[in-house]
């Protein structure tokens, strides 16, 4: 047992549909400068191709990082708290006691809705223990919101 892998915990990993959603966003942000540099390089100097190559390398690196981040993001519901883990190089584990939850929010933008995923945001009185889980299937997000809200009410810790 370690802090990042507690015993008796069954992790639920986020949906892999989050990978293409984040790749599309990254492609939109870095793809436009890449296209602009390619056109500029074709019209002017060959030196501009160095910038296009740098942007392409940044896109490939970002794609690799996105896959690694998404496959490391998981949550576990335990008897008294919810545990959220993320990261491979810079790992973090957030433990949110059910009795400290103030409210649970589910968000889904247009791209996330197209992939059938949502983001569950947990709010507590302390901003240091707020947690979010991105890439949760929509049906699971609604179920998780209802279950966490009911557990929070049942274990209310008197704020």
Order of alpha helices (4+ residues) and beta strands (2+ residues): beta-alpha-alpha-beta-beta-beta-beta-alpha-beta-beta-alpha
